[in-house]
Amino acid sequence: MSRVTVKPEMLNWACERSGKTLEFLRKKFPKIDLWERGDAQPTLKQLEQFAKATYTPIGFLFLQKPPVEAVPIPDFRTVGSEYIGHPSPDLLDTVYICQQRQEWYREFARSIGEKPLPFVGSVSQTNNIEKIAESIRHALGFDIEERRQLPTWTDALRRFIEQADALGILVMVSGVVGSNNKRKLDPQEFRGFALADNLAPLVFINGSDTKAAQMFTLAHELAHIWIGQSAVSDAQAMQIPENQIERWCNLVAAELLVPLSALRNEYKKNNKLSDEINRLARVFKVSTLVVLRRIHDAGGLTKEQFWQAYHEELERLGNLPSGSGGNFYLTQAARVSKRFARALVTSTLEGQTLHRDAFRMLGFSKLETFRDLGRSLGVA
């Protein structure tokens, strides 16, 4: 049985990169300790299995030293003010998948004569925040009163996504890498990213996050599209990022979701604060933390009062049981964007795209699943 020569440091790098525990890998590969010490070498089949288990492109394992991997778009993720390095394979693969889908859709849009979208890159950081947020709401048809009437955050998020989709933005929501339910995305690593393009603007939202948090992520990434800047970020209303673009996008997102003028009209300062932030969170369909931030921005809380209330609310939220993502996020159309899925199914049925390529971009292999998707979109 032929063996392949792999440097032990490459195996160590792949193990660390994957985030898998040594106990897990030892169960799958009993000789891994011997491989890492250089006392034995794996067969090609074993190495292929090891690459798959650690989410490592097998070609990397034959390098002389570990490559320096970076997200292929600006990476603004931070904890506090410290940059988060070493993106996980889950984040990297998710960005690569979305880039492939965006590239396909861009060519599709050109082939059918679609015009560049005028709002992509239409504003700058020097523009007035309130006017920018209002222009985004107007373009989307994003009505505060309509959102108030929606019963749940899931309904509000679904509506928000539909409005962005109708405008020409590919919004993809998933809590896993591709369609692999064993590779769950960690919202602590990233909450979303934007790929700016005037024919195929794309926003990805980490579906493992709460619905209220996803509302803010979508608003933040839309700001990236309007300013024409691709980026992966950890969008949180509480943050005051060091990066100017991230700080600007947070301000636009907060004003888009909770306009200060509307907040001042709604806010009842004589009510108990905890009751009031819960009420306003239901009105605007955002998280209570976003509401707290906006009350502070409106002058309703001093800096000291705000931070005390913030830490109390953060502790309360931490003690709540976590909810499920909901079936909406398990559907293929939501994972890949309904606009993208509709275009891909149509192109495939017309013979312009191979079924093999469509299945690869959609993340499945069964023809019946493809047909079901088409029927659900009304294009089969």
ZAMARGU-4260 file (C-alpha; in steps of 0.2 Angstrom, whole numbers, plus 5000, padded with zeros to 4 digits):
<rodrens>
0) 5000/5000/5000 | 5008/5016/4994 | 5011/5030/5007 | 5012/5049/5004 | 5025/5061/5012
5) 5017/5075/5022 | 5027/5087/5033 | 5021/5085/5051 | 5019/5103/5053 | 5006/5103/5039
10) 4996/5090/5048 | 4997/5100/5064 | 4992/5116/5055 | 4977/5107/5047 | 4971/5101/5064
15) 4973/5118/5073 | 4964/5127/5058 | 4949/5115/5058 | 4945/5118/5077 | 4943/5099/5079
20) 4948/5092/5095 | 4962/5080/5096 | 4951/5067/5104 | 4939/5068/5089 | 4953/5066/5076
25) 4961/5052/5086 | 4945/5042/5085 | 4944/5044/5066 | 4963/5042/5063 | 4971/5031/5076
30) 4989/5034/5069 | 4988/5053/5069 | 5000/5055/5083 | 5013/5044/5073 | 5009/5055/5057
35) 5012/5071/5067 | 5029/5065/5074 | 5034/5059/5057 | 5036/5041/5063 | 5023/5035/5050
40) 5015/5042/5034 | 4997/5040/5029 | 4990/5032/5013 | 4983/5044/4999 | 4966/5038/5004
45) 4969/5042/5023 | 4976/5059/5018 | 4960/5062/5008 | 4949/5057/5022 | 4960/5068/5034
50) 4958/5083/5022 | 4939/5081/5022 | 4938/5079/5041 | 4948/5095/5044 | 4940/5105/5029
55) 4957/5107/5021 | 4960/5108/5002 | 4971/5092/5000 | 4984/5102/4990 | 4988/5112/5005
60) 4994/5097/5014 | 5008/5095/5001 | 5015/5112/5004 | 5032/5115/5013 | 5025/5127/5026
65) 5007/5133/5031 | 5000/5146/5020 | 4994/5163/5027 | 4975/5162/5024 | 4965/5178/5024
70) 4947/5182/5020 | 4947/5188/5002 | 4937/5204/5006 | 4941/5217/5019 | 4940/5209/5036
75) 4933/5221/5050 | 4929/5208/5063 | 4935/5213/5080 | 4933/5209/5099 | 4933/5226/5108
80) 4946/5235/5097 | 4957/5220/5093 | 4956/5212/5076 | 4951/5194/5074 | 4964/5185/5064
85) 4964/5167/5057 | 4947/5165/5049 | 4940/5148/5051 | 4937/5136/5037 | 4919/5138/5039
90) 4920/5157/5036 | 4932/5155/5022 | 4922/5142/5013 | 4906/5152/5015 | 4913/5168/5007
95) 4920/5157/4993 | 4903/5149/4990 | 4895/5166/4989 | 4908/5173/4978 | 4905/5159/4966
100) 4886/5162/4966 | 4888/5180/4964 | 4900/5178/4949 | 4887/5166/4941 | 4873/5179/4944
105) 4883/5193/4937 | 4885/5184/4921 | 4867/5179/4921 | 4861/5197/4924 | 4873/5203/4909
110) 4866/5190/4898 | 4848/5196/4900 | 4852/5214/4898 | 4850/5220/4917 | 4856/5237/4920
115) 4868/5242/4934 | 4859/5246/4951 | 4860/5264/4954 | 4860/5263/4973 | 4876/5253/4974
120) 4890/5264/4979 | 4878/5279/4978 | 4883/5287/4995 | 4898/5292/5005 | 4903/5294/5023
125) 4901/5312/5022 | 4883/5311/5018 | 4870/5315/5031 | 4866/5298/5041 | 4847/5302/5043
130) 4845/5306/5024 | 4855/5290/5019 | 4844/5279/5031 | 4828/5287/5024 | 4834/5285/5006
135) 4837/5266/5010 | 4820/5264/5018 | 4812/5273/5003 | 4821/5262/4990 | 4816/5246/5000
140) 4798/5251/5004 | 4803/5248/5022 | 4788/5255/5032 | 4790/5257/5051 | 4771/5256/5054
145) 4770/5240/5043 | 4784/5232/5053 | 4774/5236/5069 | 4760/5226/5063 | 4770/5210/5060
150) 4767/5198/5074 | 4785/5191/5076 | 4803/5195/5072 | 4804/5181/5060 | 4790/5189/5050
155) 4798/5206/5050 | 4815/5198/5045 | 4807/5188/5031 | 4798/5204/5025 | 4815/5214/5026
160) 4823/5201/5015 | 4809/5201/5003 | 4811/5220/5001 | 4830/5219/4998 | 4827/5204/4986
165) 4814/5214/4976 | 4827/5228/4974 | 4840/5217/4966 | 4850/5212/4981 | 4855/5193/4984
170) 4851/5190/5002 | 4857/5173/5008 | 4853/5167/5026 | 4861/5151/5033 | 4867/5144/5049
175) 4878/5131/5040 | 4892/5130/5027 | 4883/5127/5010 | 4870/5114/5014 | 4881/5104/5026
180) 4871/5104/5043 | 4886/5097/5052 | 4896/5113/5049 | 4887/5126/5059 | 4892/5144/5058
185) 4897/5153/5074 | 4889/5170/5076 | 4903/5174/5088 | 4915/5173/5074 | 4905/5183/5061
190) 4887/5189/5059 | 4887/5193/5041 | 4896/5200/5026 | 4893/5211/5010 | 4899/5208/4992
195) 4896/5225/4984 | 4893/5224/4965 | 4882/5235/4954 | 4874/5220/4945 | 4874/5207/4959
200) 4876/5214/4976 | 4876/5201/4989 | 4873/5200/5008 | 4875/5185/5018 | 4868/5183/5036
205) 4873/5171/5048 | 4857/5161/5052 | 4863/5154/5068 | 4861/5171/5076 | 4845/5177/5084
210) 4831/5185/5073 | 4833/5202/5081 | 4852/5202/5078 | 4849/5196/5060 | 4838/5212/5057
215) 4853/5223/5063 | 4866/5213/5052 | 4855/5215/5037 | 4853/5233/5040 | 4872/5235/5043
220) 4877/5225/5027 | 4864/5235/5016 | 4874/5251/5022 | 4890/5242/5015 | 4881/5240/4998
225) 4875/5258/4998 | 4893/5264/5001 | 4900/5251/4989 | 4912/5243/5001 | 4913/5224/5002
230) 4917/5217/5020 | 4915/5204/5033 | 4911/5211/5050 | 4904/5208/5067 | 4889/5220/5066
235) 4883/5225/5083 | 4873/5240/5088 | 4883/5242/5105 | 4900/5243/5096 | 4909/5259/5092
240) 4922/5251/5080 | 4939/5258/5077 | 4936/5256/5058 | 4927/5272/5051 | 4917/5262/5038
245) 4911/5250/5051 | 4906/5264/5063 | 4897/5273/5049 | 4888/5257/5044 | 4882/5254/5062
250) 4875/5272/5063 | 4866/5270/5046 | 4859/5253/5052 | 4853/5260/5069 | 4844/5275/5060
255) 4837/5263/5047 | 4829/5252/5059 | 4825/5264/5073 | 4824/5282/5067 | 4828/5294/5081
260) 4812/5304/5076 | 4801/5289/5078 | 4810/5283/5094 | 4807/5300/5102 | 4788/5300/5097
265) 4786/5282/5104 | 4797/5282/5120 | 4788/5284/5136 | 4801/5290/5148 | 4790/5288/5164
270) 4788/5269/5161 | 4799/5257/5169 | 4814/5255/5158 | 4814/5236/5157 | 4796/5236/5151
275) 4799/5250/5139 | 4813/5243/5130 | 4804/5226/5128 | 4789/5236/5121 | 4799/5246/5109
280) 4809/5231/5103 | 4792/5223/5098 | 4787/5240/5090 | 4803/5241/5079 | 4806/5222/5078
285) 4824/5224/5084 | 4834/5218/5099 | 4832/5226/5116 | 4850/5231/5116 | 4847/5241/5100
290) 4833/5250/5108 | 4844/5254/5123 | 4857/5261/5112 | 4844/5272/5103 | 4836/5278/5119
295) 4854/5284/5124 | 4857/5292/5107 | 4840/5301/5109 | 4846/5308/5125 | 4835/5297/5136
300) 4849/5289/5146 | 4866/5296/5152 | 4881/5286/5147 | 4882/5279/5165 | 4864/5274/5165
305) 4865/5267/5148 | 4880/5255/5152 | 4872/5250/5168 | 4856/5245/5159 | 4866/5237/5145
310) 4875/5225/5156 | 4859/5221/5166 | 4850/5217/5149 | 4865/5207/5143 | 4864/5196/5158
315) 4846/5194/5157 | 4847/5189/5139 | 4861/5177/5143 | 4850/5168/5155 | 4836/5165/5142
320) 4834/5148/5133 | 4840/5149/5115 | 4827/5147/5102 | 4828/5137/5086 | 4832/5145/5069
325) 4815/5141/5062 | 4810/5131/5046 | 4811/5147/5036 | 4830/5146/5037 | 4831/5128/5033
330) 4824/5130/5015 | 4836/5130/5001 | 4829/5146/4993 | 4832/5156/5009 | 4850/5149/5010
335) 4854/5154/4993 | 4843/5169/4990 | 4826/5167/4981 | 4832/5179/4967 | 4847/5168/4964
340) 4838/5152/4965 | 4824/5158/4953 | 4837/5164/4940 | 4848/5148/4942 | 4833/5136/4940
345) 4826/5146/4925 | 4843/5146/4917 | 4845/5127/4920 | 4828/5123/4913 | 4832/5133/4897
350) 4848/5123/4895 | 4859/5138/4898 | 4867/5131/4914 | 4872/5112/4916 | 4862/5103/4930
355) 4879/5098/4937 | 4884/5116/4939 | 4867/5121/4946 | 4868/5107/4959 | 4885/5112/4964
360) 4880/5130/4967 | 4864/5125/4976 | 4872/5112/4987 | 4863/5096/4983 | 4863/5082/4971
365) 4846/5075/4968 | 4835/5080/4953 | 4819/5079/4963 | 4826/5091/4975 | 4830/5103/4961
370) 4812/5101/4954 | 4804/5104/4971 | 4814/5120/4973 | 4808/5125/4955 | 4790/5121/4960
375) 4791/5131/4976 | 4798/5146/4966 | 4785/5145/4953 | 4797/5142/4939 | 4797/5123/4936
</rodrens>
